[in-house]
Amino acid sequence: MSVILETSLGDLVVDLLVDDAPRSCENFLKLCKVKYYNFSPVHSLQKGSSFQTGDPLGPDSKDSDGGCSIWGLLQGSAKRTYVADINTKLKHDERGTVSMATIPSPHDPDEKLAASQFIVTLGDDIDYLNGKAVPFGKVVEGFDVLEKIDGAFADVKGRPLKDIRIRHTVVLDDPFDDPAGLEVPDQSPVPTKAQLSTVMIADDEELEDNVDEEAMEKMRREREARAQALTLEMVGDLPFAEVKPPENVLFVCKLNPVTHDEDLELIFSRFGKIISCEVIRDKKTGDSLQYAFIEFENEKDCEQAYFKMQGVLIDDHRIHVDFSQSVSKISNLWRDATNSKRARNKGGFGGIDSLQKKSHYREGEGKDSRMPRMIRRKGNGAEAGVVVENAIAAGVEVQRELPDMTKREGIDSKTIGIMGGVSETRIRGLIDTTVIAGAEIP
């Protein structure tokens, strides 16, 4: 009874101990059979000790549930974990021991609950895992792959900087009957969006052999920054992901609270023309937050001020100067420009017709004092009032929607404009005895 785990660093062949841990072996075999482990990342890497995998999303994903047993997949979340079969004779005494990661049962501390995640040892006599993890198999081929995993660069959490993932699983022999409802896919499924979002440095990306750990960490941070910028673009906080801060704006901090905009502008203006100088203040109290932004007309003046003003004493405070990294002003300008373009071309809020404001009014007595512009209908003792808003703009819409009404009923376009926003049915009811803003309609 064996399984092949095809990883991004090579293949591992695992022999299962079905007689010593039958339930864990069955769970592992069936999860491999349904391709549950595909794209699972290696994490919690401890050099010379062990690594962990088996969660399709990994612990870094906020959507991860920590993995699920085969019975949880088939019967629901209530069966996500199972009681692992513990054999005290099995120890983590050999490199390549495969065991289920477990947690104590809340009902019985002596019971261990497992799901899908498993641990592979990278050295001999890893005693601290005894009693915490449940061995159910051993690696019999692929020890060179274990060495590669052991030598991978990892962050402080044990996550390899370059992804190591299970790409595919092959069940060579399965002695257990399939549980009801189990469906074996015809081919390996493609990674989901949630899985792809956890990629730091792709496992198939080629890197230079002499790249050190610091360079790989820098690459990882750049990828994370790009991903975050793309997210901000999608929610509309950035005009585009590749936006860069302006190079003619300085950030000045550690200011004295008594320093004003005019003081800074006077001091920094000796380097060149300043477009704007603003000390940032609290919106409620108006007190200085002790930092400011200074925008120069050209970049060279800004660079000269950066080099010359670092550490200068202003109002008994030694200031710190840096280039601004803020893009909020650019984003605001882009957002305002976009909304104004929409507003010029279309109606509605933000220029979007589907967001057009609609007002509904109650019919009743005694409303005249609150409705200075109204259409009043008299007939059969009934009286109703309707406020007419935006008459000119609404008049255009009425004329567009009722192109032949002016001909059929003899109402001119000016009157239609005054009646802007009123439905055709209401206009028909108003034709005979109606007074609109003091002008009778025949």
Secondary structure as UniProt FT lines:
FT   STRAND          2..7
FT   TURN            8..9
FT   STRAND          10..16
FT   TURN            18..20
FT   HELIX           22..33
FT   TURN            34..39
FT   STRAND          43..46
FT   TURN            47..49
FT   STRAND          50..53
FT   TURN            59..60
FT   TURN            62..63
FT   HELIX           70..75
FT   HELIX           77..79
FT   STRAND          82..83
FT   TURN            88..89
FT   TURN            95..96
FT   STRAND          97..104
FT   TURN            109..110
FT   STRAND          112..121
FT   HELIX           127..129
FT   TURN            131..132
FT   STRAND          133..141
FT   HELIX           143..150
FT   TURN            156..157
FT   STRAND          165..171
FT   TURN            180..181
FT   HELIX           193..196
FT   TURN            197..198
FT   TURN            203..204
FT   TURN            209..210
FT   HELIX           213..234
FT   TURN            235..236
FT   TURN            241..242
FT   TURN            247..248
FT   STRAND          249..253
FT   TURN            257..258
FT   HELIX           261..268
FT   HELIX           269..271
FT   STRAND          274..281
FT   TURN            283..285
FT   STRAND          288..296
FT   HELIX           299..309
FT   TURN            310..311
FT   STRAND          313..314
FT   TURN            315..316
FT   STRAND          317..318
FT   STRAND          320..323
FT   HELIX           328..345
FT   TURN            350..351
FT   HELIX           353..355
FT   HELIX           368..370
FT   STRAND          374..379
FT   TURN            380..381
FT   STRAND          382..387
FT   HELIX           391..401
FT   TURN            403..404
FT   HELIX           405..409
FT   HELIX           413..418
FT   TURN            419..421
FT   HELIX           424..430
FT   STRAND          434..436
FT   TURN            437..438
FT   STRAND          439..440
//
